Each structure stands twice: as structure tokens, then as C-alpha cells.
């Protein structure tokens, strides 16, 4: 996987970009091999691409569980370490603990969710170099980024040109 390279076809409109996706599929590329890059909002699947599954809820749920457990342990340990027996009531006051458990659950859920957004957005790039980019994307052009092995780059370039790509941008080595 380390020898994969990126190539991007820049398209002027939606129809030619969708044709580019069809050409890539007919050239033997699967949907995981290419991605659509655009500055304008389009409906999901407008270019024939699949919607990638979102796992953000796992981060929020796990953060909530961790926060709840830490809060329970913290409040229970504090009340047992410094017992304050008042009129025969139990040492662990659950109603008072619930406030802290609620707040810690929310706090950890938010922290884990922000961390999840960072990871789901693929912001930490361990490879160092980001994907190919063209500044015309911000002007309304559409880019199809194909990530494949070096021996298939020519095949991808031919498919993108056959679909009507205005320009081909290769990853700088």
C-alpha cells in the first residue's frame, strides 16, 4: 500500500465528472479507488460514488461510558475515603453522585467526539504528503482523485481523459 500514487482529473461540470466515474468503473477501478473532491454541495451519490460509513457515534458512546465510569469511581472513592455519616443515611449519596456523573458523561462524550471528528476527517496524515489538489476546485470545478498503484496510473489517466477531464494533476514525488 505504500507504493500507491494519486492522480486527479479536473472536470468543469457535474455531467463530465459523473462520466469520469463511469469510465473509471469500466476501466476496472472499484469505488474505493477514487474519491470526488468538490467545493460545491452535491447530493450524496451524484457522481456514482458510495457513501462511506460514519463511525462518529462510536466515539461519542465510548466517551460517555468512560466519563460515567470515571465519575462513578471518583465520587464513590471520595465518599468512602472521607465518610460523612449523617443521621444513619448511606455513605454513598446516589442523588448527589448523579450530578457529577451526568456532567462527566457529557464532558467525556464531547472530548471523544471532537477526537472522533479529527480521525474521521482523516486529518492526521502519517504519510506526510496530502492528496493532490488543484485550486480550481474552489472555483466550482470537480476533481476525481484516483489512488492506485504506479502500474495502473496510465490506465486511470486514460479513463479520465476519455471522460473529458480538462486537466490531469499527478502527485509530486
N, C-alpha and C positions, 0 to 999 in steps of 0.2 A: 504494500500500500504506500510505501514511502516514495516510490518512483512515479506516482500519479502526477499528472500535469493538468493545468486548467487552460481552457480556450473559450473565448466568448464571441458569439455572433451578436452584432448590434443591429437591431431591426427598427424601422421607422414607425410601424403601426402594429396593431394587435393581430391583424389577419396574417401578416407575413411571419410574425413571431409564433403564432399557432401552427402555421405551415412548417416552420423550423422544428417545432416539437414533433410534428408528424414525421418529418424527414429523418429526425434522429431515431425515432422508434423504428422506422422502416430500415434504417441502417444497422439495426441490431443493438441500439443503446436502450437500456431499461430506464425507468423513471428515476431511479436512484442515482443515475449517472449525470443528470443535468438538473439545473435549477434556474428559475426565472428571476431576473433582477429588474425591478421597475420602480420608478419614483411615483407612479400614479396608482391609485387603488383600483384593482380589478377584482371581480368575484373569484372566489376560490375555484380552481379548476378551469379557468377561462383559457388557459394555454394547454390543457390536456394533462397537466401535472397532477399528481396525487397530493392530498393534504397530509402533511406529516403529523403523526400523533403528538399530542402535547402531554407532557408528564408533569406539568407545573403543580397539579393538585397533590401529587405525592410529596413534594417539598413542604407544602402548607400543612398537610396532615401529619407528617412526621415531626415537623416543628411544633405543632400543637401538642402531640403526645409527649415529646421531650420536655416542653415547657411545663406541662401538667405534672409530669413525674418529678421534675426538679423542684417545683413549687411545693408539691406534697411532701417530698423528703425534707426540704428546707424548713417548712412550717412545723412538721412533726418533730424534727430533730430539735428545733428551737424550743418548742413547748415541753418536750421531755427533758431537755438539758436544764431548763430553768422552770421547774414546775411551780405553778401558782394555783394552789388548791383553794377554791372559793366556795364555801357552803356545800361541799360534797359534790360539786359538779365535776364532770370528767376533765382530765388534764388536756386532752386534745379537743379543742373547741372547733368543731367542723364548720359552723356558720362563719366564724372569723377566718378560718383557713380558706374558705371558698372564694373570698375576695382576692386573696393573693394568688390562688391557683388560677382564677379567671384571668387576672392581669398577666401572669407569666405565660399562660397558654397563648394569649393574643400576642405578646411580645415575641415569643419564640416562633410562632407561626409567621409573623411578619418578617423576622430576620431570615428564616429559612426560605420564605417566598422570594425575597429580594435576591438571595443567593441562587435560588432556582431560576429566576429571570436571567441572571448573568450566565448561568450554564446553558439554559435553553436557547439563549440568543447566540450561543457559540462565541462569546466574547473572548474568553482566554484562548488564544491561538498558540498552541505549543510549537507549531512548525515555524513560527516567526513571521513568515510572509503571509499576507492576506490574499484573498482571491483576486483575480483580475478585475479591473474596473475601468470604465470609460465615463468621462464627465458628462457626456451627452445623455446619460441615464437620468440626470436631474432635469433635463430639458424635455422629457417625455418619450425618449427612446426606450426600447425594451431590450434587455440583454438576456441571452441564453448561455449560461455558463455550463460547460461540459467538463467534468472531471474524469479523466480516464488515463490509461497507461500511454506511454510515449508512442508505442507502435500503432495505436488507434487514433492518434491525433489527426492524421491526414484524412482518415475516414470521416471524422467529426467535422473537420473543416469543409470537406466536400459536401456533406449533408447541409451544413449551414449556408454555404454559398448557393446550393441548388434551391434552397427555400427563399432566397432573396435577401440575404444579410448584406447590409450596406458596408459593413467593415468587420474584420476578424481581428480580435485582440488576443495575443498569446501571453502566457505567463512568462515574466522575465526570469531567466535562470540565474 
